[in-house]
């Protein structure tokens, strides 16, 4: 059974913005909020040169890395062509305005 850990409320992430969830191990997790209030979670690390995706520009369901402009899909973590690479996605759950991340021994 999936266990969830409450992180924050939806209102704590600006629309078209991000919030960093710090972890004991690197990299941290970036929570993203779209204009339509969808929420996604990725490791806060671009697959190209490990730029902080949480500082990137969110458009539709992509984030643009602030270092070199790579567009990364929020749904699947894949770099948009012609770039190649992937960052890990983290299961996220939104219920009653609360955002939770999957937790457990094998998560993240």
N, C-alpha and C positions, 0 to 999 in steps of 0.2 A: 504494500500500500504506500502511495506517495505521501510524504510528509512535507509540509510547507512551513516556512519561517516568515513571519510578517516583517516587512522591511520599512514601509512608509505608506502614506496615503497618496493617492493619485495627485492631489493638489500640491504635494511637496516637490513635484517635478514640473518645471515649466513646459507648456506646449512647445513642441519642436525643440525640446531641450533634453538634458540628461542629468542624472545624479550618480555619483560614485558610491558604491558599496565596498567598504574596505574589508579585506580579508587578511588572515595571518600570513598567507602565502601570496606571492605575486603571480599573475597580475590581479588587480582588483576587478570587480564586476561593474559594468556601466548599465544603468537602467535608462531606457529611452522612452519618451512619450511623443506620439505623433499628433498632428493637428486634429485627428479624429479620436483622440484619447485611447489609442491602442498602446500597449506597453510591451516592450521587448527587453531582453537582457542578453548582453554579450560580454565576453571577457574584454576588459578595457585595453585592448592591444591590437593595433592594426597588423595584419599578417605580413605587411611589407617591411617596415622598419620599426615595428612596435610602438607607433605613435598612439597617444591617448585618444581613443575614439570618443570618449565622453566630452572632449573639447571640440568635436567636429560639428558640422552643420547637418541637421536632420531635415530631410525632405521626403515626403511620402513614406516609404518603408525602407529608406536607405540613410546611411550616415556617411559623410565625406570626411576622410581623415584630414586633420589640420596640418599634417606635415607635408604630404605629397599629393593630396587630392584624390586618393583612391576612394571609390564608392563601394561601401560594404552593405550587403543586404541585411536588414534587421531580422528578417524571417529566418534566413538560413546561414548567415555569417559569411556568405560567399562574396568575393570581390567581383565587381562587374567587369565584363570584358572591355578592353583587351587584357586587363590585369588578371592575374591568377593567384589564388590563395584563399584562405578561410580562417576565420576566428571562431572559437566555440560559442555556441548559443547556450543559454541557461533557461530551463523551463521556468516560466513566470505565470502567476495566477492573479487575476484582478477580480475581487468580489467585495461588494458593498463599499467601494471606494478604497479598499486596502490592497496593496501590492505585496505579494508573497513570492519568495523564491523556493524552489525545490530544495529540501535539505535532507541529509542522510549521509551514510558512510561513503557512498560512491558519487555524490553530487559535486559539481564544479571541479 
